[in-house]
Amino acid sequence: MGSYEEIFRSSVEDREGFWLGAADAVDWTTPPTTALDETNPPFYRWFPDGELNVSYNALDRHVEAGNGDRAALIYDSPVTDTKRTYSYAQLRDEVAAFAGVLRDLGVGVGDRVVIYMPMVPEAAIAMLACARLGAVHSVVFGGFAAKELAVRIDDATPTVIVSASCGIEGKRVIEYKPLLDEAIGLATHKPDTQVILQRPQAQAAMGGNDVDWASAVADASPADPVAVKATDPLYILYTSGTTGKPKGVVRDCGGYAVALAWSMPNVYDVGPGQTIFTASDVGWVVGHSYIVYAPLLVGATTVLYEGKPVGTPDAGQFWRVMSEYGVRSMFTAPTAFRALKKEDPHGEYAKRYDLSGLEYLFLAGERLDPETYRWASELLGIPVIDHWWQTETGWPIVADPAGIELLPIKPGSPTKPLPGWDIRILDGDGRPVPPGEDGAIVAKLPLPPGAFPTLWNDDERFLSSYMSAFEGYYLTGDGGRIDSDGYVFVMGRTDDVINVAGHRLSTGGMEEVLASHPDVAECAVIGVADAMKGQVPRGFVVLKAGIDASAEGYEDALRAELVAMVRNQVGAVASLKEVAIVGGLPKTRSGKILRKTMRGIADGTDEAVPSTIDDASVLDTLRPVLRKE
């Protein structure tokens, strides 16, 4: 197959040939003869003359090839004590039946369907059913507040909304139907119909426009896949944590299918009949790409897991799933492994299970701190692969391509750009910076297949938010550097770079130091306003389980030790003098620490609690510390 360098060079020097070759992994009703339409930059379009159906590629073609009995999707829900396996034939039939329901409710090519569901198989079935009809799905994370759901309803203007009676968060049952009803009441746009999946944990009261999932499927005739243009939208996914009108990231059909089909064997080293366990949510881009579409496109088995890494019922559930289903590659966020490390610092739960089938652990979603990398590597004895990508990109930008060749791992780096991603580091004036120096991470246009072609009904915002800072480049919004070996280091969002007395410093670098302390489970560093220096850093650390912080003098000694570590490893210029020991850090539901919210509370400029927060009580507990009350 060739080395990484050979494959990457091919993608740069022969873009047309490389991606048309990659497109052979997908079944087309009309095969493309052109890879890229670049007549209207930066609105590039991939495979403009091709036609296909993504749902057919994910399901029907595997059945027709004689693999209908192969496991397609495994549903594992420790919070409901439920396990269920769908073969490719069974999943195709379920998808075709629900596509028939949507078709009979008036959904056709280009119509939008909002999916507001918990982590149940029906969420994936609804997504694939939309794709089967050529409709555009927009999944909203289950449990989002009614106001956030209403804003997305108004932007996507769906014909139908698919939802469930409830979701389960830990031990809590969250009723969705009242939230959905409130959202529809708040929204200007009113969908024609709501299809409701009734779950035994809570029964939803049905209204005049509501249709019961089970009854509708029982009465429906299956729908055949509809061929659409490769450039037609497959879905809209709204970025989380935004203020004002959310940004609806558009994903096309053809480019996305080709990119995902290429990534599974080349990045994750997973192929037909092998199992990937992606511990995320279908409401996030990771769930779209690597719970639902990518594994099924290549004929692999995907695990859809309903629960958290700890407490459902214990800290061993991830290990149990890996052992029970023979998982080859696992993919989750670093915050999940920090939670495991905090609860079970010596990995005793992992030692109870046979993990011999696990070849790789992939982590993404936020920067992987070296201490979590070290812990997972020593515990599992396998490659722990950091990689970097975004909602907008749809698949990894930078990774260690395990299926091509495993490059030497450098802790703190997600390794090197993947084919099609021409990554550069620029200063504020748009000039390239030397190797090893920090700057803005950008990608030279055109972006490869799978990346977003625009925002839903908002080309102007697409240009102003992403394409206007540096002509000819996509602004990732992340800062970092590329070293002399070509390894990329992503240090966090550019607003996580603080200016201390004229010195630009990365809070991510300070977090690496704090996280390396043996007593620290996770941490955050934020920059707060200072009259003398402009900004100064403040640190917040969460201790590992079993650490006795009540011992006399422990906290003072730990703070002094942490401050000294940063001074020694970053330098006195960092001016980190305050470190608070806290019980938890506020996070979004996707596991990202809410540093911007913490900064706002500390500076007294923003006290609004984002609707994307996972547990508002954590922020309530932290607020007095941030304010120094």
C-alpha positions in Angstrom: 0.0 0.0 0.0 3.0 2.3 0.5 4.3 4.4 3.3 2.6 7.4 4.9 4.9 9.8 3.1 4.2 8.2 -0.3 0.5 8.2 0.2 0.4 11.8 1.5 2.6 13.0 -1.3 0.3 11.3 -3.8 -2.7 13.1 -2.4 -1.0 16.5 -2.8 0.6 15.9 -6.2 -2.2 14.0 -7.9 -5.4 15.1 -6.1 -7.7 14.1 -8.9 -6.2 10.6 -9.2 -5.9 10.0 -5.5 -9.5 10.8 -4.6 -11.0 9.2 -7.7 -9.1 6.1 -6.7 -10.5 6.4 -3.1 -14.0 6.8 -4.6 -13.8 3.2 -5.9 -14.5 2.0 -2.3 -18.0 3.4 -2.7 -20.8 2.0 -4.9 -22.2 4.7 -7.3 -25.3 4.7 -9.4 -23.4 7.2 -11.5 -19.7 7.0 -11.0 -17.9 10.4 -10.9 -15.5 11.3 -13.7 -14.2 14.4 -11.9 -13.0 14.6 -8.3 -13.1 18.3 -7.6 -15.2 21.2 -8.9 -13.1 24.3 -8.1 -14.9 26.8 -10.2 -16.3 28.8 -7.3 -13.7 29.0 -4.5 -13.9 28.6 -1.5 -17.2 26.8 -2.3 -15.5 23.6 -3.5 -17.5 20.6 -4.5 -16.4 17.0 -4.5 -17.4 14.4 -7.2 -19.8 16.8 -8.8 -21.1 14.5 -11.5 -21.4 11.4 -9.3 -24.7 10.0 -7.8 -25.1 7.5 -5.0 -27.1 6.6 -1.9 -25.2 6.6 1.4 -27.7 4.3 3.2 -27.4 1.7 0.4 -23.7 1.9 0.7 -23.9 1.4 4.5 -26.3 -1.5 4.4 -27.8 -3.0 1.2 -24.6 -3.6 -0.7 -23.2 -5.7 2.2 -26.4 -7.8 2.2 -26.3 -8.2 -1.5 -22.6 -9.3 -1.3 -23.7 -12.2 1.0 -22.8 -10.7 4.3 -26.3 -10.1 5.6 -25.7 -12.3 8.7 -22.7 -10.3 9.8 -23.2 -8.2 12.9 -23.7 -4.5 11.9 -24.7 -2.8 15.2 -24.4 -3.9 18.8 -26.5 -1.9 21.3 -25.2 -2.1 24.8 -27.0 -0.2 27.5 -25.9 -0.9 31.1 -28.3 1.9 32.3 -31.2 -0.2 31.1 -29.6 -3.6 31.3 -30.2 -4.2 27.6 -28.1 -5.8 24.9 -29.2 -6.3 21.3 -27.3 -7.2 18.1 -28.5 -6.3 14.6 -27.2 -8.1 11.6 -26.7 -6.2 8.3 -29.9 -7.7 6.9 -31.9 -6.9 10.1 -30.6 -3.3 10.2 -31.3 -2.8 6.5 -34.9 -4.0 7.0 -35.4 -1.8 10.0 -34.1 1.2 8.1 -36.2 0.5 5.0 -39.3 0.2 7.2 -38.7 3.5 9.0 -37.8 5.2 5.7 -41.3 4.0 4.6 -42.8 5.7 7.6 -41.0 9.0 6.8 -42.0 8.7 3.1 -45.6 8.3 4.0 -45.4 11.4 6.2 -44.3 13.4 3.2 -40.5 13.3 3.6 -38.6 13.3 0.3 -35.3 14.4 -1.3 -34.0 17.5 0.4 -36.5 17.7 3.2 -35.2 18.0 6.7 -35.8 15.7 9.6 -34.7 16.7 13.1 -33.7 13.8 15.3 -33.9 14.4 19.0 -33.0 11.0 20.5 -31.1 9.2 23.3 -28.4 6.6 22.6 -30.7 3.9 21.2 -30.5 2.0 17.9 -33.5 3.9 16.6 -31.4 7.0 16.5 -29.1 5.4 14.0 -32.0 3.8 12.2 -33.7 7.3 11.8 -30.4 8.8 10.4 -30.0 6.0 7.9 -33.7 6.1 6.9 -33.3 9.8 6.1 -30.2 9.0 4.0 -32.2 6.3 2.2 -34.8 8.8 1.0 -32.3 11.5 0.2 -33.6 13.6 3.1 -31.4 15.7 5.3 -31.2 14.8 8.9 -30.2 17.1 11.7 -29.5 15.3 15.0 -29.8 17.4 18.1 -28.2 16.0 21.2 -30.8 14.3 23.4 -31.6 16.3 26.5 -30.7 19.7 25.1 -32.8 22.5 26.6 -36.1 23.4 24.8 -34.7 26.8 23.8 -31.7 25.3 22.0 -33.8 22.7 20.3 -36.2 25.5 19.1 -33.4 27.5 17.6 -32.4 24.5 15.6 -35.9 23.7 14.5 -36.3 27.2 13.2 -33.0 27.0 11.3 -33.5 23.6 9.8 -37.3 23.9 9.2 -38.0 20.1 9.4 -41.0 18.4 8.0 -40.8 15.8 10.7 -39.2 15.5 14.1 -38.2 12.1 15.4 -37.9 11.8 19.2 -38.3 9.4 22.1 -40.2 9.5 25.4 -37.1 9.7 27.5 -33.3 9.4 27.8 -31.3 8.2 30.7 -28.4 10.2 32.3 -26.7 8.1 34.9 -29.6 7.1 37.2 -31.9 9.9 36.1 -34.7 9.5 33.6 -35.0 12.6 31.4 -38.4 13.0 29.8 -37.9 14.3 26.2 -41.5 14.8 25.2 -42.2 17.8 27.4 -38.9 19.4 26.2 -39.9 18.7 22.6 -43.4 20.2 23.1 -41.9 23.3 24.7 -39.4 23.7 21.9 -42.1 23.4 19.2 -44.1 26.0 21.2 -41.1 28.4 21.2 -40.2 27.8 17.5 -41.7 29.9 14.7 -41.5 26.9 12.4 -44.0 24.1 13.2 -43.2 20.6 11.9 -46.0 18.6 10.4 -45.5 15.5 12.5 -43.5 14.1 15.5 -42.7 10.4 15.5 -42.2 9.3 19.1 -40.4 6.1 20.3 -42.0 5.0 23.5 -39.5 3.6 26.0 -40.5 1.6 29.1 -38.7 4.0 31.5 -41.3 6.7 30.7 -44.4 6.9 28.6 -45.0 10.1 26.7 -48.4 11.7 26.4 -49.2 11.9 22.7 -50.7 14.9 21.0 -52.6 15.4 17.7 -49.5 15.6 15.5 -47.7 12.8 17.3 -47.2 9.3 15.7 -46.1 6.2 17.7 -42.9 4.8 16.2 -43.9 1.1 16.7 -47.4 1.5 15.3 -46.2 3.4 12.3 -43.4 0.9 11.4 -45.9 -2.0 11.7 -48.1 -0.3 9.1 -45.4 0.9 6.7 -44.1 -0.7 3.5 -40.3 -0.5 3.1 -38.8 2.3 1.0 -36.1 1.7 -1.6 -32.9 3.8 -1.6 -33.1 7.0 -3.7 -30.0 8.1 -5.7 -28.9 11.6 -5.1 -26.1 13.9 -6.3 -22.8 13.5 -4.5 -23.0 17.2 -3.7 -26.4 17.0 -2.1 -26.5 17.4 1.7 -26.6 14.3 3.8 -27.0 16.1 7.2 -26.8 19.4 9.1 -25.0 19.3 12.4 -25.1 22.4 14.7 -21.9 23.2 16.5 -22.3 23.0 20.3 -21.5 25.8 22.7 -22.1 28.7 20.3 -23.8 32.0 21.2 -26.5 33.5 19.1 -27.6 31.6 16.0 -26.0 28.2 15.9 -23.8 27.3 12.9 -25.3 24.5 10.9 -22.4 22.5 9.5 -23.5 20.9 6.2 -22.1 17.5 5.1 -22.4 16.3 1.6 -23.1 12.7 0.5 -20.4 11.7 -1.8 -17.3 13.4 -0.3 -18.3 12.3 3.2 -18.8 8.6 2.1 -15.5 8.5 0.3 -13.5 10.1 3.1 -15.0 7.9 5.8 -14.6 4.7 3.7 -10.9 5.7 3.3 -10.3 6.5 7.0 -11.6 3.3 8.5 -8.9 1.0 7.2 -6.1 3.6 6.9 -6.5 5.5 10.1 -8.3 3.2 12.5 -7.2 -0.1 10.9 -10.7 -1.5 11.0 -12.2 -3.5 8.1 -15.1 -5.9 7.3 -16.1 -8.0 10.2 -14.0 -6.2 12.7 -15.4 -4.2 15.6 -15.0 -0.6 16.6 -16.3 0.8 19.9 -16.8 4.6 19.7 -17.9 5.8 23.1 -19.5 9.1 22.1 -23.1 10.2 21.2 -24.8 10.3 17.9 -25.6 13.9 18.6 -21.9 14.8 18.0 -19.8 14.6 14.9 -17.8 11.7 16.3 -21.1 9.7 16.7 -22.2 10.6 13.2 -18.9 9.6 11.6 -17.6 6.7 13.7 -20.6 5.2 15.4 -23.0 5.2 12.4 -21.6 5.9 9.0 -17.9 4.9 8.7 -18.1 1.4 10.3 -21.2 0.5 8.3 -19.7 1.8 5.0 -16.8 -0.7 5.3 -18.9 -3.6 6.6 -17.5 -3.5 10.1 -19.4 -3.9 13.4 -20.1 -0.8 15.5 -21.0 -0.7 19.2 -23.6 1.9 20.2 -23.3 2.3 24.0 -25.8 4.0 26.3 -24.1 5.0 29.5 -21.1 6.8 31.0 -17.6 5.5 31.5 -18.0 5.3 35.3 -20.9 4.6 37.6 -23.1 2.5 35.2 -22.9 0.3 37.3 -19.1 0.6 37.9 -15.9 1.9 36.3 -15.4 -1.4 34.4 -18.1 -1.0 31.7 -15.7 0.2 28.9 -13.5 -2.8 29.6 -16.4 -5.2 29.7 -17.7 -3.9 26.3 -14.2 -4.3 24.7 -13.8 -7.8 26.1 -17.4 -9.0 25.4 -17.5 -7.9 21.7 -13.9 -8.5 20.7 -13.3 -4.8 20.0 -10.3 -4.1 17.8 -10.2 -0.3 18.0 -11.8 1.9 20.7 -12.4 5.6 20.1 -13.4 8.1 22.8 -12.5 11.5 24.4 -9.6 12.0 26.7 -12.0 13.2 29.4 -13.5 9.7 29.5 -10.2 8.2 30.3 -9.4 10.9 32.8 -12.7 9.9 34.5 -11.6 6.3 34.5 -8.1 7.3 35.9 -9.7 9.3 38.6 -12.1 6.5 39.7 -9.7 3.6 39.2 -6.1 5.0 39.2 -4.5 1.6 39.2 -6.7 0.1 36.5 -8.0 -2.7 38.7 -11.2 -3.0 36.6 -9.3 -3.3 33.4 -7.4 -6.3 34.8 -10.6 -8.2 35.3 -11.3 -8.5 31.5 -9.6 -10.1 28.6 -8.6 -7.2 26.4 -6.3 -9.3 24.1 -8.3 -8.3 21.1 -7.8 -4.6 21.6 -5.2 -3.3 19.2 -5.6 0.5 19.5 -7.1 3.2 21.7 -7.9 6.4 19.8 -8.6 9.6 21.7 -9.9 12.9 20.3 -12.2 15.8 21.1 -9.8 17.8 23.2 -6.0 17.9 23.7 -4.7 14.6 25.1 -2.5 15.5 28.1 0.7 13.5 28.5 -0.3 12.1 31.9 -3.5 10.5 30.6 -1.5 9.2 27.6 1.0 7.6 29.9 -1.6 6.1 32.2 -3.6 4.5 29.3 -0.4 3.3 27.5 1.0 1.6 30.6 -2.3 0.1 31.5 -3.2 -1.3 28.1 0.2 -1.9 26.5 -1.1 -0.9 23.1 -0.7 2.2 20.9 -2.7 5.1 22.4 -3.3 7.4 19.4 -4.2 11.0 19.8 -5.8 12.6 16.8 -7.3 15.9 15.9 -10.4 16.9 14.0 -13.5 19.1 14.3 -17.2 19.2 13.6 -16.5 21.1 10.5 -14.0 18.6 9.1 -16.1 15.5 9.6 -13.1 13.2 9.9 -9.5 13.5 11.3 -7.2 16.3 10.1 -4.1 15.0 11.9 -3.5 11.4 13.1 -1.1 8.6 13.4 -2.4 6.4 10.5 -2.4 3.0 12.1 -3.6 1.2 9.0 -0.8 2.6 6.8 2.1 2.6 9.2 2.3 3.4 12.9 4.6 6.5 13.1 6.6 7.0 16.3 4.4 8.6 18.9 5.3 11.9 20.4 3.2 12.6 23.6 1.3 15.8 23.1 1.1 15.5 19.3 -1.8 13.9 17.3 1.0 13.2 14.8 0.9 14.2 11.1 -1.6 15.6 8.6 -3.7 13.0 6.7 -4.0 13.0 2.9 -5.7 16.0 1.6 -4.9 18.1 4.7 -2.3 20.7 3.9 -1.7 22.1 7.4 0.3 25.3 8.0 1.1 27.5 11.0 0.7 31.3 10.4 1.4 34.4 12.5 -1.1 37.2 13.0 -0.1 38.7 9.6 -0.5 35.5 7.7 3.2 34.7 7.4 4.5 31.2 8.0 6.3 30.7 11.3 9.5 28.6 11.7 9.2 25.0 12.9 8.6 24.8 16.6 7.0 28.2 16.9 3.4 28.7 17.9 0.8 30.3 15.7 -2.7 29.8 14.1 -3.3 26.4 12.7 -4.8 26.7 9.2 -5.5 24.3 6.3 -4.7 25.3 2.7 -7.7 25.2 0.5 -9.3 23.2 -1.0 -10.3 21.1 2.0 -10.4 17.3 1.2 -13.6 15.3 0.7 -15.7 15.0 3.9 -15.1 18.5 5.1 -18.0 20.9 5.2 -18.8 22.8 1.9 -20.7 25.6 3.7 -23.1 26.4 6.6 -26.8 25.7 6.2 -28.4 28.7 4.5 -25.5 30.9 5.6 -22.7 31.2 3.0 -21.8 34.6 4.3 -21.1 33.3 7.8 -19.1 30.4 6.3 -16.9 33.0 4.6 -16.6 35.4 7.6 -16.1 32.7 10.3 -13.7 30.4 8.5 -12.4 31.7 5.2 -11.6 35.4 5.6 -8.9 35.6 8.2 -6.2 34.3 5.8 -6.9 34.3 2.1 -6.7 30.7 0.6 -6.9 29.1 4.0 -9.4 27.5 6.4 -9.1 29.0 9.9 -9.4 26.1 12.4 -9.6 28.4 15.4 -6.9 26.3 17.1 -3.4 27.3 17.9 -0.2 25.2 17.9 3.0 24.4 16.1 4.6 21.9 13.7 8.0 20.6 14.7 11.0 19.9 12.5 9.8 16.3 12.0 6.4 17.5 10.7 4.5 16.5 13.8 1.6 18.8 14.6 1.0 20.0 18.2 -2.4 21.4 18.9 -2.3 23.5 22.1 -6.0 24.5 22.2 -8.3 27.2 20.9 -6.6 30.4 20.0 -8.4 32.2 22.8 -6.7 29.8 25.2 -3.4 31.7 24.5 -3.0 34.4 27.2 -0.8 37.5 27.2 1.1 37.8 30.4 3.0 41.1 30.5 3.5 41.0 26.8 4.4 37.3 26.7 2.0 35.0 24.7 1.7 31.8 26.7 -0.4 28.7 26.0 -2.6 27.6 28.9 -2.3 24.1 27.4 1.4 24.0 28.2 0.7 24.8 31.8 -2.0 22.2 31.9 0.5 19.5 30.7 2.7 20.3 33.7 -0.1 20.2 36.3 -1.5 17.0 34.8 1.9 15.3 35.2 1.6 15.4 39.0 0.8 11.9 40.4 -2.1 13.1 42.5 -3.8 15.1 39.7 -6.6 13.4 37.8 -7.5 16.4 35.5 -7.0 20.1 35.4 -7.7 23.4 33.7 -5.8 26.6 33.4 -7.5 29.9 32.4 -6.3 33.4 31.9 -8.0 36.1 34.0 -7.7 39.8 33.9 -4.9 41.4 35.9 -4.4 45.2 36.3 -0.6 44.9 36.3 0.1 42.2 33.7 -3.0 42.2 31.6 -3.7 38.6 32.2 -2.4 36.0 34.7 -3.1 32.2 34.7 -5.2 30.5 37.4 -5.1 26.7 37.8 -7.8 24.3 38.9 -7.0 20.6 39.7 -9.2 17.6 40.5 -7.5 14.9 42.6 -7.5 11.2 41.9 -9.8 8.9 43.8 -8.2 7.8 47.1 -6.1 10.9 47.7 -6.6 12.1 51.2 -6.7 15.9 50.8 -7.7 16.4 54.5 -4.3 15.6 55.9 -2.8 18.6 57.7 -0.9 20.8 55.3 -1.6 18.7 52.2 -3.4 21.2 50.1 -0.9 24.0 50.8 2.0 21.7 50.0 0.4 20.5 46.8 -0.3 24.0 45.6 3.3 25.1 46.3 4.6 22.0 44.5 2.4 22.6 41.4 3.4 26.3 41.2 7.0 25.3 41.4 6.6 22.7 38.7 5.1 25.2 36.3 7.9 27.7 37.2 10.6 25.1 36.5 9.1 23.7 33.3 7.4 26.7 31.7 9.4 29.5 33.3 8.9 32.3 35.8 7.2 34.3 33.0 4.2 32.0 33.3 3.3 33.8 36.6 1.1 30.9 37.8 0.7 31.5 41.5 -2.9 30.4 42.1 -4.0 26.7 42.0 -7.3 25.7 43.4 -8.2 22.1 44.4 -11.8 21.5 43.2 -14.2 18.5 43.2 -14.9 18.7 39.5 -14.6 20.8 36.3 -17.6 22.0 34.3 -17.9 20.3 30.9 -20.1 20.2 27.9 -22.1 17.0 27.3 -19.4 16.0 24.8 -16.7 16.2 27.5 -15.0 19.5 26.7 -14.0 21.7 29.7 -15.9 25.0 29.7 -12.8 27.2 30.0 -14.5 30.2 28.4 -17.4 30.1 30.8 -14.9 29.8 33.7 -13.0 32.8 32.4 -16.2 34.8 32.1 -17.3 34.1 35.7 -13.8 34.8 37.0 -13.7 38.2 35.2 -17.3 39.0 36.0 -18.2 39.4 32.4 -20.4 36.4 31.7 -22.3 34.3 34.2 -24.7 32.6 31.7 -24.6 28.8 32.1 -24.4 27.2 28.6 -27.2 24.8 27.7 -24.5 22.4 26.6 -23.3 21.8 30.1 -23.3 18.3 31.4 -23.8 19.0 35.1 -24.7 22.5 36.1 -24.1 21.7 39.8 -20.4 21.3 39.1 -20.3 24.9 37.9 -22.4 26.1 40.8 -19.9 24.6 43.2 -17.0 26.2 41.3 -18.5 29.6 41.0 -17.4 30.9 44.4 -13.9 29.7 43.8 -13.8 31.5 40.5 -15.1 34.7 42.1 -12.8 34.3 45.1 -15.7 34.6 47.4 
